[in-house]
Amino acid sequence: MHAACRYPAITALSGVGVLTIFTGAAYAGSATFATTNIQYLHGTRYADFDPEGGFSEDDEAGIITVEHFNTWKYGDNF
């Protein structure tokens, strides 16, 4: 089994990192202020509805959040 199949969150974070590098280079000269935030949250024992019998509390989930904000002479972007 490939490592990408066993660790989908790492694969996703790698893709987001590459995307951030390439898009950051395009805005390097035009932004007067810029900030980017990338977060990964992983948790276990989430309560999830099971249609066959109530709630199950042994689900795992991973959430990736990417936020970017910058200002330039024409306004701002979020």
PLY file of the C-alpha trace (Angstrom):
ply
format ascii 1.0
element vertex 78
property float x
property float y
property float z
element edge 77
property int vertex1
property int vertex2
end_header
0.00 0.00 0.00
1.34 3.44 -0.89
2.11 5.92 1.87
-0.34 8.37 0.25
-3.18 5.89 0.83
-2.25 5.32 4.47
-1.77 9.00 5.29
-4.24 11.10 3.24
-3.83 14.12 5.53
-0.09 14.29 4.86
-0.74 14.07 1.13
-3.31 16.88 1.36
-0.97 19.08 3.42
1.82 18.53 0.92
-0.48 19.66 -1.89
-1.56 22.73 0.05
2.08 23.59 0.78
3.06 23.41 -2.88
0.02 25.48 -3.86
0.89 28.11 -1.25
4.46 28.39 -2.53
3.38 28.92 -6.14
0.57 31.39 -5.37
2.77 33.31 -2.93
5.36 33.96 -5.62
2.74 35.54 -7.90
1.70 38.08 -5.24
5.16 38.88 -3.91
5.42 42.36 -5.48
1.84 43.58 -5.25
0.81 42.98 -1.61
1.54 45.58 1.07
0.63 43.10 3.81
-0.09 39.37 3.63
-0.66 36.53 6.07
-1.45 32.87 5.47
-2.61 30.36 8.07
-2.68 26.59 7.51
-4.00 24.29 10.24
-4.61 20.55 10.51
-6.93 19.20 13.21
-7.20 15.48 13.84
-9.50 13.92 16.40
-10.99 10.63 17.45
-14.21 9.57 19.15
-16.44 11.96 17.22
-20.16 11.26 17.66
-21.62 10.55 14.24
-25.18 9.54 13.39
-25.52 5.90 12.35
-28.79 5.28 10.41
-28.87 1.66 11.60
-28.80 2.33 15.31
-28.33 5.74 16.88
-24.93 7.34 17.25
-21.47 5.90 16.93
-18.71 7.52 18.97
-15.63 5.92 17.46
-15.26 7.93 14.27
-12.04 9.72 13.31
-11.86 12.98 11.40
-9.22 15.26 9.98
-9.90 18.89 9.06
-7.61 21.12 7.01
-8.14 24.88 7.20
-6.37 27.30 4.84
-6.83 31.05 5.29
-5.13 33.86 3.41
-5.46 37.64 3.82
-3.62 40.42 2.01
-3.93 44.12 1.29
-2.80 46.01 -1.78
-3.42 49.39 -3.41
-6.89 48.36 -4.69
-8.23 47.01 -1.39
-7.95 43.72 0.44
-8.53 40.01 -0.15
-9.57 37.28 2.27
0 1
1 2
2 3
3 4
4 5
5 6
6 7
7 8
8 9
9 10
10 11
11 12
12 13
13 14
14 15
15 16
16 17
17 18
18 19
19 20
20 21
21 22
22 23
23 24
24 25
25 26
26 27
27 28
28 29
29 30
30 31
31 32
32 33
33 34
34 35
35 36
36 37
37 38
38 39
39 40
40 41
41 42
42 43
43 44
44 45
45 46
46 47
47 48
48 49
49 50
50 51
51 52
52 53
53 54
54 55
55 56
56 57
57 58
58 59
59 60
60 61
61 62
62 63
63 64
64 65
65 66
66 67
67 68
68 69
69 70
70 71
71 72
72 73
73 74
74 75
75 76
76 77
